[in-house]
Amino acid sequence: MGFYSLAFALTIAFLLSLLFTRLTKSPGPWNSFWALFAVLSLAIWVTSIWVTPIGPLWYGVAWIDLLVVGLLIVLLFGAVGEANQRQLSKGNTMQQQTDPDIPKQDTTAIALFGVFFWIFVGSLVVLAIFGVANLA
């Protein structure tokens, strides 16, 4: 079951990442398709390990549960990316960049988002390790 859940997680994450990047014409909140794919696949895989299956099983994996969780996470990433994009484009004119009297845009939120990204990825990896250790 462990191999199948990982295979389903990777497949669903790849398809959702591809769909997300094609529909939004953006590579995700981290400007990288592979970062989006890695975080999404880890999140879906951790879900398959920790969440009790509810939907129909295919090769012992509740694939609808994984798909729903993946869609929710992609929607969350889309909202974060859209808010981040609005923050970057708000008042980002050439005059603002060259005129010293106009204050520069605050990039604290963008730097902080990088910290949250690594905390999120680290917690997903720890959850995956503990989940796989509990299965053994």
N, CA, C and O of each residue as an XYZ file, in Angstrom:
544
protein
N       0.812     -1.193      0.000
C       0.000      0.000      0.000
C       0.856      1.258      0.000
O       0.448      2.267     -0.574
N       2.019      1.232      0.618
C       2.882      2.401      0.687
C       3.343      2.868     -0.682
O       3.360      4.065     -0.967
N       3.722      1.901     -1.541
C       4.162      2.263     -2.885
C       3.022      2.864     -3.689
O       3.209      3.859     -4.390
N       1.840      2.264     -3.590
C       0.695      2.764     -4.353
C       0.264      4.147     -3.879
O      -0.093      4.995     -4.697
N       0.291      4.385     -2.572
C      -0.100      5.705     -2.084
C       0.900      6.762     -2.546
O       0.505      7.881     -2.874
N       2.181      6.424     -2.576
C       3.179      7.374     -3.080
C       2.993      7.602     -4.575
O       3.093      8.736     -5.046
N       2.726      6.544     -5.320
C       2.511      6.681     -6.764
C       1.270      7.525     -7.056
O       1.292      8.371     -7.950
N       0.189      7.297     -6.305
C      -1.019      8.107     -6.482
C      -0.752      9.557     -6.120
O      -1.211     10.463     -6.816
N      -0.012      9.790     -5.034
C       0.299     11.157     -4.598
C       1.119     11.879     -5.662
O       0.844     13.037     -5.978
N       2.118     11.207     -6.213
C       2.948     11.836     -7.248
C       2.146     12.115     -8.517
O       2.303     13.166     -9.137
N       1.297     11.181     -8.896
C       0.484     11.359    -10.109
C      -0.511     12.496     -9.944
O      -0.625     13.362    -10.812
N      -1.231     12.492     -8.826
C      -2.215     13.555     -8.596
C      -1.518     14.903     -8.466
O      -2.004     15.901     -8.999
N      -0.388     14.951     -7.768
C       0.343     16.210     -7.612
C       0.843     16.720     -8.954
O       0.778     17.920     -9.220
N       1.338     15.833     -9.797
C       1.827     16.263    -11.109
C       0.686     16.812    -11.960
O       0.822     17.858    -12.594
N      -0.436     16.100    -11.968
C      -1.576     16.564    -12.776
C      -2.144     17.880    -12.258
O      -2.470     18.767    -13.047
N      -2.264     18.014    -10.937
C      -2.775     19.265    -10.383
C      -1.786     20.416    -10.574
O      -2.199     21.547    -10.833
N      -0.492     20.140    -10.450
C       0.513     21.184    -10.688
C       0.482     21.637    -12.141
O       0.559     22.831    -12.431
N       0.371     20.686    -13.039
C       0.289     21.016    -14.457
C      -0.972     21.820    -14.759
O      -0.921     22.810    -15.490
N      -2.093     21.398    -14.203
C      -3.350     22.111    -14.389
C      -3.272     23.521    -13.809
O      -3.731     24.478    -14.433
N      -2.696     23.647    -12.629
C      -2.560     24.948    -11.978
C      -1.706     25.900    -12.801
O      -2.082     27.053    -13.010
N      -0.551     25.418    -13.271
C       0.336     26.300    -14.031
C      -0.250     26.672    -15.382
O      -0.011     27.775    -15.873
N      -1.009     25.776    -15.991
C      -1.617     26.080    -17.295
C      -2.784     27.051    -17.161
O      -2.927     27.963    -17.975
N      -3.622     26.863    -16.137
C      -4.794     27.721    -15.984
C      -4.433     29.121    -15.491
O      -5.005     30.109    -15.953
N      -3.493     29.209    -14.561
C      -3.146     30.514    -14.005
C      -2.011     31.200    -14.757
O      -1.725     32.373    -14.515
N      -1.366     30.476    -15.667
C      -0.196     30.996    -16.395
C       0.871     31.518    -15.428
O       1.564     32.501    -15.693
N       0.968     30.821    -14.308
C       1.942     31.158    -13.273
C       2.526     29.857    -12.740
O       1.790     28.884    -12.578
N       3.823     29.810    -12.462
C       4.416     28.565    -11.964
C       4.188     28.318    -10.481
O       4.833     27.448     -9.896
N       3.293     29.059     -9.872
C       2.991     28.827     -8.467
C       3.513     29.931     -7.585
O       4.172     30.857     -8.059
N       3.221     29.838     -6.303
C       3.616     30.908     -5.394
C       5.123     31.056     -5.226
O       5.586     32.088     -4.740
N       5.896     30.048     -5.617
C       7.347     30.127     -5.460
C       8.050     30.304     -6.799
O       9.270     30.161     -6.882
N       7.298     30.612     -7.841
C       7.831     30.810     -9.191
C       8.619     29.611     -9.689
O       9.600     29.766    -10.417
N       8.200     28.431     -9.305
C       8.845     27.211     -9.764
C       7.820     26.089     -9.821
O       7.164     25.781     -8.825
N       7.690     25.485    -10.987
C       6.778     24.354    -11.126
C       7.191     23.219    -10.210
O       6.339     22.564     -9.610
N       8.494     22.977    -10.095
C       8.973     21.833     -9.326
C       8.804     22.038     -7.834
O       8.588     21.069     -7.106
N       8.896     23.279     -7.355
C       8.623     23.538     -5.938
C       7.149     23.286     -5.636
O       6.811     22.692     -4.612
N       6.281     23.737     -6.525
C       4.848     23.480     -6.367
C       4.569     21.985     -6.382
O       3.814     21.486     -5.547
N       5.166     21.274     -7.317
C       4.982     19.824     -7.419
C       5.499     19.107     -6.170
O       4.840     18.201     -5.660
N       6.663     19.501     -5.678
C       7.249     18.835     -4.508
C       6.393     19.044     -3.265
O       6.123     18.095     -2.529
N       5.965     20.277     -3.027
C       5.156     20.560     -1.841
C       3.799     19.879     -1.952
O       3.302     19.316     -0.976
N       3.209     19.926     -3.118
C       1.904     19.303     -3.322
C       1.978     17.780     -3.177
O       1.105     17.175     -2.555
N       3.009     17.164     -3.744
C       3.129     15.708     -3.629
C       3.398     15.287     -2.188
O       2.868     14.274     -1.733
N       4.214     16.050     -1.467
C       4.445     15.736     -0.058
C       3.156     15.863      0.752
O       2.855     15.005      1.581
N       2.403     16.922      0.516
C       1.154     17.129      1.259
C       0.143     16.023      0.966
O      -0.526     15.531      1.875
N       0.034     15.641     -0.285
C      -0.919     14.585     -0.649
C      -0.466     13.237     -0.095
O      -1.287     12.441      0.360
N       0.824     12.986     -0.133
C       1.342     11.721      0.390
C       1.144     11.629      1.903
O       0.752     10.581      2.416
N       1.416     12.729      2.620
C       1.194     12.745      4.067
C      -0.287     12.526      4.370
O      -0.635     11.862      5.346
N      -1.155     13.087      3.531
C      -2.593     12.861      3.708
C      -2.928     11.387      3.557
O      -3.722     10.847      4.328
N      -2.327     10.732      2.569
C      -2.617      9.304      2.364
C      -2.114      8.453      3.523
O      -2.650      7.374      3.776
N      -1.101      8.923      4.222
C      -0.552      8.172      5.346
C      -1.378      8.393      6.610
O      -1.672      7.438      7.329
N      -1.753      9.635      6.887
C      -2.343      9.984      8.170
C      -3.861      9.978      8.206
O      -4.435      9.702      9.260
N      -4.530     10.267      7.112
C      -5.987     10.402      7.119
C      -6.631      9.043      6.861
O      -6.204      8.296      5.981
N      -7.650      8.742      7.631
C      -8.386      7.498      7.447
C      -9.144      7.547      6.129
O      -9.880      8.503      5.883
N      -8.982      6.535      5.271
C      -9.653      6.564      3.964
C     -11.170      6.543      4.104
O     -11.727      5.786      4.899
N     -11.824      7.388      3.316
C     -13.279      7.466      3.366
C     -13.888      7.015      2.042
O     -14.878      6.284      2.027
N     -13.302      7.446      0.947
C     -13.872      7.171     -0.368
C     -13.573      5.775     -0.872
O     -13.032      4.940     -0.146
N     -13.928      5.529     -2.121
C     -13.667      4.214     -2.720
C     -12.159      3.962     -2.876
O     -11.376      4.885     -3.097
N     -11.792      2.716     -2.756
C     -10.376      2.336     -2.848
C     -10.046      1.849     -4.251
O     -10.847      1.175     -4.898
N      -8.863      2.202     -4.699
C      -8.327      1.684     -5.950
C      -6.893      1.292     -5.663
O      -6.072      2.155     -5.352
N      -6.573      0.017     -5.760
C      -5.286     -0.554     -5.354
C      -5.000     -0.256     -3.883
O      -3.847     -0.067     -3.498
N      -6.045     -0.215     -3.068
C      -5.880      0.011     -1.643
C      -5.688      1.464     -1.254
O      -5.366      1.747     -0.100
N      -5.876      2.392     -2.178
C      -5.678      3.814     -1.909
C      -6.992      4.549     -2.156
O      -7.628      4.374     -3.195
N      -7.386      5.368     -1.195
C      -8.596      6.187     -1.345
C      -8.235      7.406     -2.189
O      -7.876      8.454     -1.654
N      -8.330      7.266     -3.481
C      -7.835      8.282     -4.407
C      -8.698      9.538     -4.429
O      -8.176     10.619     -4.700
N      -9.984      9.442     -4.159
C     -10.831     10.639     -4.167
C     -10.449     11.555     -3.009
O     -10.439     12.777     -3.162
N     -10.136     10.975     -1.858
C      -9.686     11.779     -0.724
C      -8.420     12.562     -1.080
O      -8.298     13.747     -0.766
N      -7.495     11.886     -1.731
C      -6.245     12.541     -2.115
C      -6.486     13.640     -3.142
O      -5.859     14.698     -3.085
N      -7.375     13.393     -4.061
C      -7.696     14.391     -5.075
C      -8.344     15.624     -4.446
O      -8.010     16.752     -4.809
N      -9.261     15.418     -3.513
C      -9.924     16.547     -2.849
C      -8.922     17.362     -2.036
O      -8.938     18.592     -2.088
N      -8.059     16.694     -1.293
C      -7.046     17.395     -0.511
C      -6.092     18.153     -1.439
O      -5.730     19.295     -1.154
N      -5.686     17.531     -2.539
C      -4.821     18.200     -3.504
C      -5.479     19.434     -4.104
O      -4.835     20.471     -4.260
N      -6.754     19.326     -4.439
C      -7.474     20.485     -4.986
C      -7.561     21.611     -3.965
O      -7.388     22.777     -4.318
N      -7.824     21.280     -2.709
C      -7.888     22.315     -1.676
C      -6.536     23.007     -1.489
O      -6.475     24.225     -1.322
N      -5.476     22.240     -1.518
C      -4.143     22.824     -1.355
C      -3.787     23.688     -2.558
O      -3.198     24.757     -2.394
N      -4.132     23.245     -3.759
C      -3.866     24.051     -4.952
C      -4.660     25.354     -4.900
O      -4.146     26.409     -5.272
N      -5.902     25.286     -4.444
C      -6.688     26.508     -4.295
C      -6.057     27.449     -3.272
O      -6.046     28.663     -3.474
N      -5.534     26.903     -2.183
C      -4.843     27.712     -1.193
C      -3.598     28.365     -1.798
O      -3.353     29.554     -1.591
N      -2.813     27.585     -2.545
C      -1.626     28.139     -3.193
C      -1.995     29.214     -4.203
O      -1.294     30.218     -4.331
N      -3.090     29.005     -4.918
C      -3.549     30.001     -5.869
C      -3.931     31.294     -5.187
O      -3.615     32.375     -5.683
N      -4.610     31.198     -4.051
C      -4.994     32.394     -3.305
C      -3.771     33.119     -2.763
O      -3.707     34.348     -2.808
N      -2.801     32.370     -2.251
C      -1.578     32.973     -1.728
C      -0.787     33.635     -2.860
O      -0.286     34.749     -2.711
N      -0.684     32.943     -3.977
C       0.042     33.493     -5.111
C      -0.630     34.733     -5.665
O       0.047     35.686     -6.053
N      -1.952     34.733     -5.705
C      -2.678     35.899     -6.210
C      -2.512     37.091     -5.271
O      -2.305     38.216     -5.724
N      -2.603     36.846     -3.970
C      -2.416     37.927     -3.004
C      -0.991     38.462     -3.067
O      -0.771     39.669     -2.974
N      -0.030     37.568     -3.225
C       1.369     37.969     -3.319
C       1.608     38.766     -4.599
O       2.359     39.742     -4.588
N       0.984     38.367     -5.688
C       1.139     39.068     -6.962
C       0.532     40.460     -6.878
O       1.105     41.420     -7.393
N      -0.646     40.578     -6.221
C      -1.262     41.893     -6.047
C      -0.382     42.788     -5.207
O      -0.273     43.984     -5.475
N       0.251     42.218     -4.184
C       1.140     42.995     -3.321
C       2.329     43.513     -4.120
O       2.758     44.650     -3.928
N       2.864     42.687     -5.012
C       4.018     43.102     -5.803
C       3.658     44.152     -6.840
O       4.438     45.072     -7.085
N       2.491     44.027     -7.450
C       2.150     44.939     -8.533
C       1.539     46.243     -8.035
O       1.419     47.192     -8.810
N       1.149     46.316     -6.769
C       0.513     47.514     -6.244
C       1.533     48.647     -6.151
O       2.428     48.620     -5.306
N       1.391     49.628     -7.016
C       2.243     50.806     -6.972
C       3.672     50.570     -7.389
O       4.543     51.357     -7.018
N       3.952     49.550     -8.127
C       5.317     49.243     -8.535
C       5.596     49.907     -9.885
O       5.637     49.238    -10.917
N       5.782     51.200     -9.867
C       6.017     51.946    -11.099
C       7.479     52.315    -11.206
O       8.241     52.188    -10.248
N       7.857     52.772    -12.379
C       9.248     53.166    -12.606
C       9.598     54.401    -11.779
O      10.722     54.519    -11.291
N       8.644     55.325    -11.617
C       8.914     56.527    -10.840
C       9.191     56.166     -9.385
O      10.052     56.774     -8.749
N       8.470     55.184     -8.858
C       8.672     54.782     -7.480
C      10.059     54.171     -7.284
O      10.648     54.301     -6.211
N      10.573     53.517     -8.300
C      11.875     52.882     -8.169
C      13.014     53.894     -8.247
O      14.072     53.688     -7.653
N      12.799     54.990     -8.981
C      13.884     55.946     -9.173
C      13.799     57.157     -8.266
O      14.827     57.784     -8.009
N      12.628     57.517     -7.771
C      12.453     58.700     -6.938
C      12.760     58.351     -5.485
O      12.081     57.504     -4.905
N      13.787     58.996     -4.870
C      14.141     58.647     -3.497
C      13.129     59.136     -2.466
O      13.134     58.653     -1.333
N      12.252     60.093     -2.833
C      11.272     60.612     -1.881
C      10.097     59.657     -1.672
O       9.432     59.699     -0.636
N       9.846     58.796     -2.661
C       8.751     57.843     -2.548
C       9.298     56.590     -1.876
O      10.297     56.031     -2.327
N       8.650     56.145     -0.801
C       9.188     54.966     -0.091
C       9.122     53.712     -0.951
O       8.199     53.507     -1.739
N      10.138     52.887     -0.764
C      10.192     51.601     -1.478
C       9.124     50.672     -0.922
O       8.663     50.829      0.208
N       8.746     49.708     -1.738
C       7.740     48.733     -1.327
C       8.310     47.828     -0.241
O       9.463     47.404     -0.306
N       7.487     47.547      0.747
C       7.899     46.678      1.846
C       7.903     45.226      1.368
O       6.881     44.717      0.907
N       9.051     44.566      1.479
C       9.166     43.180      1.031
C       9.189     42.207      2.199
O       9.584     41.053      2.033
N       8.770     42.655      3.380
C       8.779     41.795      4.555
C       7.872     40.589      4.365
O       8.225     39.479      4.761
N       6.702     40.799      3.761
C       5.757     39.693      3.567
C       6.346     38.633      2.649
O       6.133     37.440      2.865
N       7.078     39.052      1.636
C       7.668     38.099      0.700
C       8.768     37.294      1.390
O       8.860     36.083      1.191
N       9.605     37.952      2.201
C      10.662     37.248      2.921
C      10.074     36.298      3.958
O      10.563     35.182      4.134
N       9.027     36.741      4.640
C       8.382     35.913      5.629
C       7.733     34.696      4.999
O       7.714     33.616      5.590
N       7.196     34.875      3.787
C       6.597     33.759      3.076
C       7.639     32.697      2.786
O       7.312     31.510      2.783
N       8.864     33.078      2.545
C       9.931     32.112      2.341
C      10.171     31.277      3.588
O      10.420     30.075      3.496
N      10.099     31.910      4.752
C      10.259     31.194      6.008
C       9.102     30.218      6.204
O       9.318     29.075      6.605
N       7.872     30.663      5.925
C       6.716     29.778      6.052
C       6.802     28.608      5.079
O       6.372     27.498      5.395
N       7.349     28.854      3.912
C       7.520     27.776      2.941
C       8.389     26.667      3.522
O       8.030     25.492      3.438
N       9.519     27.027      4.107
C      10.431     26.016      4.630
C       9.878     25.345      5.879
O      10.121     24.158      6.097
N       9.149     26.070      6.692
C       8.493     25.454      7.850
C       7.445     24.460      7.378
O       7.330     23.362      7.924
N       6.679     24.847      6.361
C       5.650     23.972      5.806
C       6.261     22.710      5.219
O       5.792     21.606      5.497
N       7.300     22.860      4.411
C       7.953     21.704      3.799
C       8.593     20.817      4.874
O       8.486     19.593      4.810
N       9.250     21.426      5.849
C       9.876     20.643      6.917
C       8.870     19.845      7.719
O       9.115     18.688      8.059
N       7.735     20.460      8.022
C       6.713     19.737      8.777
C       6.106     18.608      7.954
O       5.777     17.555      8.500
N       5.954     18.813      6.647
C       5.454     17.732      5.797
C       6.433     16.561      5.752
O       6.015     15.403      5.790
N       7.718     16.850      5.673
C       8.727     15.787      5.656
C       8.722     15.027      6.985
O       8.785     13.798      6.997
N       8.649     15.751      8.097
C       8.612     15.093      9.411
C       7.365     14.229      9.540
O       7.445     13.102     10.028
N       6.214     14.738      9.110
C       4.984     13.941      9.152
C       5.075     12.705      8.279
O       4.580     11.642      8.653
N       5.703     12.833      7.117
C       5.869     11.675      6.240
C       6.764     10.627      6.897
O       6.467      9.434      6.837
N       7.852     11.061      7.519
C       8.772     10.122      8.166
C       8.075      9.403      9.318
O       8.176      8.182      9.439
N       7.370     10.152     10.165
C       6.667      9.520     11.277
C       5.553      8.607     10.787
O       5.316      7.551     11.373
N       4.873      8.999      9.730
C       3.797      8.171      9.194
C       4.327      6.866      8.622
O       3.743      5.807      8.852
N       5.423      6.930      7.883
C       6.007      5.720      7.312
C       6.563      4.844      8.440
O       6.465      3.619      8.366
N       7.142      5.448      9.476
C       7.678      4.677     10.601
C       6.548      3.967     11.354
O       6.741      2.858     11.852
N       5.377      4.595     11.440
C       4.246      3.961     12.114
C       3.658      2.834     11.291
O       3.084      1.903     11.854
N       3.785      2.891      9.966
C       3.266      1.829      9.107
C       4.111      0.563      9.200
O       3.604     -0.545      9.018
N       5.390      0.731      9.483
C       6.314     -0.419      9.508
C       6.165     -1.270     10.722
O       6.875     -2.264     10.871
